[in-house]
């Protein structure tokens, strides 16, 4: 019993240390978001003596927050929705089809997961930027690229989940006269709630916080997303860190709220599956 208590105390101590390390950057952003630029530079770890709540108003105006927020919402919602639809359909086909083509397709998707975007960035710019292709570089074209880069991991997650669903459900639906798409829409997809929430969280976090791909594609200011607009606080010779922290805090609030809402759905889905 004493040994178990010691192990438990050590576990709690390590968990508290890790939690403090993870929470430290967020606490730093919150503290410095209501400070003047001089106070952030001289005393970044000190508590604000006279909070400047006007930093949030100035940050919203300078970064054109509402327009950038709308662009980020459009890109994230459309990209995540398209990834969920295409990946779940593709995973259903690959898991139910036992042909060599489906197996090779799945292996190619898994292999493409290890290729980082940084390795494709230079060919990407060369193909679409230097060859004079008539391609619309706006937030909707970013959705196209996000679906292409995100479908591999999402299909992999869906494939593992669908493979554990009995084929007898498909056969029963076929006996009742349902088509393959009808079986997926009415029988299979409603069972994919937990993995769909996982796919939505992973891709939403990635797409919302991504800076590199939008910085290449989105050139016009009215098309830029929130991460790109936060860069307006950093100039060549000076940077306003107080406003930057306020802008960063405003940019992470929507995705944090989305994360906690979807996290509860994952836990509820796993619990319901365990009871069944």
N, C-alpha and C positions, 0 to 999 in steps of 0.2 A: 504493500500500500504506500509506504513512504517513497519507494522508487517511482511508483506511478505518479505520485504527487509532484515529485521533482521533475520528472519528464514533462508533466503538464505545465508546470511553472516555466520551465525553459521554453516550451513551445509558445506559451503566451507572451513571454518576454521577446522572443524572436519575432512573433507576429506584430507586437507593438512597435518594435524598432522598424520593421519593414513598412508598417502603416505610416509611421512618422516620416520615413524617407519619401514615400509616395505622396504624402499630403504636403510636404514642405514646399514644392514648387507652386502648388495652388495657394497656399497661405501667403507665399511671397508675392504672388500676383495680386491677391486681395488687399494686402497691406499697402502695396505701392500704387494701387489704382487710385487712391484718394490723396496722394502726395504731390507736392510740386516737383518740378524737374530737379531742382537743386537738392531737395531732401532725399529723393531717390538715389542720386549719385553719392551723397555724403553719408546717409544713414539708411541703407536699404533694408536692414533687419529691425529697425526701430519702429515702435508704434507711431501712427500719425498723431501729432499734437493738435492740429487743426485740420480735420478732413476737408479736402476740396471735392465736394460732390459735383461741382461744375465740370470736373474732368470727364464725366460720362456724357454730359451734354455737348461739350466741345469735341469729344471723340466721335460721337454720333454725327455731328455736322462735318467734321473734317474727313472722315473715312466714308461719308455717304452710306451710313450703316444700313438704312432701310432698303435702299436699292441693292446693296451687296447681299443683304439677308435674303431678299427675294430671289436673287440669282442663285445663291447657295441652296435655297429650298427647292427651286425648280430642278437644278442639277442633281441634288441628292435624291429627291423623291422619284424623278423619272429614271435615274440610273438604278436605284435599288429595286424599283418595281420591275424594270426590264430584266435585271439580273435574276430576280426571283422567278419570273415567268419562264424565261429561256432556260435557266439552269434546272429548274424542277422538271420541265418537259424533257430536256435532254437526258437528265439523270434517269427519268422513268423509262425512256426508250432504251438507254444503255443497260439498265439493270434487268429489263424484261427480255431484251434480245440477247441471244447467246451466240451470235455470229462472230466470225473473226473480225469483221469490220467494226463492230461495236466495241470489241475488246481492244483493238488497236486505237480506236478513237479515244477511249478512256485512258489508255496508257499515254497517248500524246498529250491529253489534257493534264494528267498528273505530272508529266515531265515539264510542261510549260510553266508549272507553278514555281520551279526553282530559278526561272529566268527573271532577274529584277528589271524594273522599268529603266533604271539607269543605264543598263546595257543596251536597251533599245532606243534610248533618247536621241543619240546622234543619227542613226539611220532614219528615225522618225522625222526629225527636223529636215534631213536631207531629202526625204521622199516628198513631204508635203510643203516644204518651204522653198527649196531651190529648183525644183522641177517645174514650177509654174502651174501646179494643179489647181483647177478652179474649185476649191473646197471652202465652204463657209466656216470660218473660224469664229464660232460663237458658242454660247453655253449649250446649245443643242448638239453641236459637234463633239463637245466634251463628253456628253452622255454616250455618244456612239463609242468613243474610245474607252470609257469606263466599263461599258458592257463587255467589250472585247477583252479587257485586262482582268475583269472580275469573274467571268463565267467559269474559269477553270476551278478555282477553289470552291465556289458555290456548288458546282456540279459534283465535285468530290464529296462534299458534305451531304448533299441530297442523295447521292448514289449509295452511300453507306447506310443511310436511314431507310431508303426505299427497299433495299435488298433484304431487310428484316421484316418487311410486310409480306404476309403469305400471298402466294399467287392465287390461292383459292378465292380470294376476294375479287380478283379480276375475272376468274372463271364464272363466279356467281353473277357478276354484273353482266357478263357476256350472255349468259343464259337468259337474263331478263331483257335482253335486246339492246344493251348499251354499247355504243361504239368505243373504240380505244380512247378517244379524247373524252367522251362522256364518262368513261370509267375513271379516268384520271381526275377530271373536274369534280365529280360527285362523290367518289369513293376514296381515292388516294390522297388528293391534295388536302382535304380536311384533316387527314391524319398527320400531316406534316407541320403542324403548328409549332412544336418546339424547335425543330431544325430551321423552319422559316424565320422564327424570331432570332435565332442565332445568326443566320445569313444576313438578315436585315441589320442587326447590330454591327457585325464585322464590316460590312460594306458601307454602312452609313458613317461609322467612325472614320474609315479610311477616306471616303469621298469628301466628307465635310472638312476634314483637316488637311486634305492634300493641297500642296502648294506647287509642286514641280510641274505636273501636267497642265494645270490651268495657266501657269506662268508662261508656258510655251504656246498654248493655243489662244488664250484670251488676251487680246492686245488692247482693245477698246475699253475705256474706263467704265462705260455703262454695262459691260458684259462681265466684269470681274466679280469674283466671289469674295466672301468675307476674309479668308486668309490672305488673298492678294491685296485687299484694301487696307489691312492692318500694316502693310509695309510702307504706307504713306507717312507714318510717324518717324521713319528712319531716313534721314537725309544724308547727303554726302559729307557734310561738315558738322552737322548737329543732329541730335535725336532727342525727342521729348518722351522720356521713358514713362512719365506719369500718365500721359495720354495713351501711350502704347499699352500699358498695363490695363487701363480702363477698357480700351478696345479689345484686348485679348479676353478680358473677363466677359464682355458682352458677347463675344464670338463663341465662347465655350458653353454658355448657359443653355442654349437650345439643344445641343447634342447631348449634354449631360442629363437634361430632363428626359430626352428620348431614351437614353440608355437605361435609366432607372425604371421607366415605364415598361420597356421591353424585357428587362431582367426579371421582373415579376411574372411576366407571361411565361418565360422559360421555366421558372421554378414551378409555376402552377401546372404547366404541361407535363413536366417530369413527374410531379406528384400524382397527377391523374393517371399517367401510364403505369406507375408503380401500384396504384390501387387496383387497376384493372388486372 
